[in-house]
Amino acid sequence: MYRKRTRETRSQARSIRFTPTAEVVIEAAAQARGQYFAGYVGDIAYAHALGRTAAGTPEDDPVRPLVETVEKLIAQLRRTGNNLNQVTHAINSGVIPEHAEHVLARVEQAVEDAFTVLDGFVGKDAA
């Protein structure tokens, strides 16, 4: 975005947070324009504030539903993996927990959910 150069220096500092994905994307865009990360963010934010850009929010991203679905799947896999590790530890200690069958059923369900999400992402024909 075009920002008219002035004698005014960027002497004000702010601290902002980015997701790891946003940081990678913004860094790549900054490098493509031959700018440093902070300068690029400053220019884009300034241009947006002046109404010179039509930037949307992350909620406007068309792939957001897919990202949310994958995040839920990852959380499910984490919980299932933790339970599976507990059962495995107990079995290695010589005890078979009562809930072992339930945990194994959840592992199978998590795998099926993963395949369902992946099939929806790449299409059943491509899988």
C-alpha positions as CSV (number, residue, x, y, z in Angstrom):
1,M,0.0,0.0,0.0
2,Y,1.3,3.4,-0.9
3,R,2.3,5.5,2.1
4,K,3.5,9.0,1.4
5,R,7.0,9.4,2.9
6,T,7.4,12.3,5.3
7,R,10.0,13.7,7.6
8,E,8.0,12.2,10.4
9,T,9.8,9.1,11.8
10,R,8.2,6.1,13.3
11,S,9.0,6.8,16.9
12,Q,5.9,5.2,18.5
13,A,6.2,1.5,19.4
14,R,3.3,-0.9,19.9
15,S,3.3,-4.6,20.8
16,I,0.9,-6.8,19.0
17,R,0.4,-10.6,18.8
18,F,0.1,-12.8,15.7
19,T,-0.8,-16.4,15.2
20,P,2.2,-18.4,13.9
21,T,0.4,-18.8,10.6
22,A,-0.3,-15.1,10.3
23,E,3.3,-14.3,11.1
24,V,4.5,-16.6,8.3
25,V,2.1,-15.2,5.8
26,I,2.8,-11.5,6.7
27,E,6.5,-12.1,6.7
28,A,6.3,-13.6,3.2
29,A,4.2,-10.6,1.9
30,A,6.7,-8.2,3.5
31,Q,9.7,-9.9,1.8
32,A,7.8,-9.9,-1.5
33,R,7.6,-6.1,-1.2
34,G,11.2,-5.8,0.0
35,Q,10.1,-4.6,3.4
36,Y,10.8,-5.5,7.0
37,F,8.0,-7.2,8.9
38,A,7.3,-4.1,11.1
39,G,7.4,-1.6,8.3
40,Y,5.0,-3.8,6.2
41,V,2.5,-4.1,9.1
42,G,2.8,-0.4,9.7
43,D,2.2,0.5,6.1
44,I,-0.8,-1.9,5.7
45,A,-2.4,-0.8,9.0
46,Y,-2.0,2.9,8.1
47,A,-3.4,2.4,4.6
48,H,-6.4,0.5,6.0
49,A,-7.0,3.3,8.6
50,L,-7.0,5.8,5.7
51,G,-9.5,3.6,3.8
52,R,-7.1,2.7,1.0
53,T,-7.6,-1.0,1.3
54,A,-10.4,-3.5,1.6
55,A,-8.9,-5.8,4.1
56,G,-11.2,-8.3,5.7
57,T,-11.1,-10.1,9.0
58,P,-10.0,-13.7,9.6
59,E,-13.7,-14.6,9.9
60,D,-14.2,-13.6,6.2
61,D,-11.6,-16.2,5.1
62,P,-13.4,-18.8,2.9
63,V,-11.3,-21.6,4.4
64,R,-12.1,-20.7,8.0
65,P,-14.7,-23.5,8.4
66,L,-12.1,-26.0,7.3
67,V,-9.5,-24.6,9.7
68,E,-12.0,-24.7,12.6
69,T,-12.9,-28.3,11.7
70,V,-9.3,-29.4,11.6
71,E,-8.6,-27.6,15.0
72,K,-11.5,-29.5,16.6
73,L,-10.2,-32.8,15.1
74,I,-6.7,-32.0,16.5
75,A,-8.2,-31.4,19.9
76,Q,-10.1,-34.7,19.7
77,L,-6.9,-36.6,18.6
78,R,-5.0,-35.0,21.5
79,R,-7.6,-36.1,24.1
80,T,-7.8,-39.6,22.6
81,G,-4.0,-39.9,22.5
82,N,-3.7,-38.9,26.1
83,N,-6.2,-41.6,27.1
84,L,-4.5,-44.2,24.9
85,N,-1.2,-43.3,26.6
86,Q,-2.7,-43.8,30.0
87,V,-4.2,-47.2,29.0
88,T,-0.9,-48.3,27.5
89,H,1.0,-47.3,30.6
90,A,-1.4,-49.3,32.8
91,I,-1.2,-52.4,30.5
92,N,2.6,-52.2,30.6
93,S,2.4,-52.1,34.4
94,G,0.4,-55.4,34.3
95,V,-3.1,-53.9,34.8
96,I,-5.9,-53.9,32.2
97,P,-8.1,-50.8,32.9
98,E,-11.9,-51.2,32.8
99,H,-12.1,-48.4,30.2
100,A,-9.6,-49.8,27.8
101,E,-12.2,-50.9,25.3
102,H,-13.9,-47.5,25.4
103,V,-10.5,-45.8,24.7
104,L,-9.9,-48.1,21.8
105,A,-13.3,-47.3,20.4
106,R,-12.6,-43.6,20.7
107,V,-9.3,-44.1,18.8
108,E,-11.2,-45.8,16.0
109,Q,-13.7,-43.0,16.0
110,A,-11.0,-40.4,15.9
111,V,-9.3,-42.1,12.9
112,E,-12.7,-42.3,11.1
113,D,-13.3,-38.6,11.8
114,A,-9.8,-37.8,10.5
115,F,-10.5,-39.6,7.3
116,T,-13.9,-37.9,6.9
117,V,-12.3,-34.5,7.3
118,L,-9.5,-35.4,4.9
119,D,-11.9,-36.8,2.3
120,G,-13.9,-33.5,2.5
121,F,-10.7,-31.5,2.0
122,V,-9.1,-33.4,-0.9
123,G,-12.3,-35.0,-2.3
124,K,-13.1,-38.7,-2.2
125,D,-11.9,-39.2,-5.8
126,A,-8.4,-37.9,-5.1
127,A,-8.0,-40.0,-1.9
